[in-house]
Structure formats: C-alpha cells, structure tokens
C-alpha cells in the first residue's frame, strides 16, 4: 500500500523534480562560467599591472591599457553570450516540461474542459466606459486639489496663535 502511494507521489512530483534538475544544471553552468571569468580577470589584471610597471612611455602605457580593455570586453561578451545561451536552453526545457504537464492534465477526466458545462465568459456584459484606472494612481502635487482660501486662512491663523 505504501509502496503504491510512494510511487504515485513520485510520478506526480516528476515535473517538479525535473524542473529542479534543469535549474540546478543551469546554475552550475553559469557559476562555472562566472568563476572562470573571474579567474581570467584577476590573472589578466595582474599581468597588466606587471606590464604597465615596465613601461617607460605614456603612449605605450595608453596603448597597453586600451588593448587590455578591449581584451576584457571581448571576454565579457563571450561569457555573457554563453550565459544567455544557457538561459535560453533552460527556457526551452521549462516550456517543453510545462507543455507536457498541461497535456497530461487534459488526459484526466476531471480536467477535460470540453466535458464541463461552463457558461461562456463574455466581457461585453461589463460596462467599461465607467472604468477609469487613473483613480487608482497616486496624484502628484500639481494634480492635487488646492486648499480652499478660507481653509488656508484658518490654518495660518491657528499656526500663528500656536507659535505665540
């Protein structure tokens, strides 16, 4: 009995475990890319400092520094492209997994929407002319209504008497 329940639970949790595995692989790959990039940056920076220490002409130092910056930019671009490719792979795998899960839901009789007798949802029954989202937006100082002159005089008189 418990074996059947355990097997059933494992079957139902299979998409979740697959999703966790997909994410784990992606994180490991991105972490490896970032670690390698960091190590390359540190090593290249140390080599750059060593090379700059031996330079005697400012023009040569500037050329050396510009070459270093271009090299670092190329490395950064390469790593960013690899990370983006990894994230795209994850997106495709997750989309595929989601589609498989949805198709398996349609196989279950209580999720078959064609067999359910639900009323059709029609947005035309709502009067959208009276709906104004600007009522829910915060007002700026320019949009706030000005205080009435009488209220201002009373407020300034109250503050003047309190100050005395």
Number of C-alpha atoms within 10 A of each C-alpha: 6 7 8 9 10 11 12 12 11 13 12 12 12 13 16 13 13 14 16 12 12 16 17 12 13 17 15 11 16 19 13 12 16 16 12 12 17 13 11 14 15 11 11 15 14 12 13 16 11 11 13 17 10 9 13 9 9 10 10 12 17 13 11 15 16 12 13 16 12 11 13 17 12 12 15 16 12 14 17 15 12 15 19 13 12 17 17 12 14 17 14 12 16 17 12 12 16 14 12 12 14 12 11 11 13 13 10 9 11 10 13 11 10 9 9 10 7 8 6 6 7 7 8 7 7 9 8 9 6 7 9 9 7 8 8 7 8 9 11 7 8 7 8 9 8 9 8 8 9 9 10 12 11 11 11 12 12 11 11 10 8 8 7 5
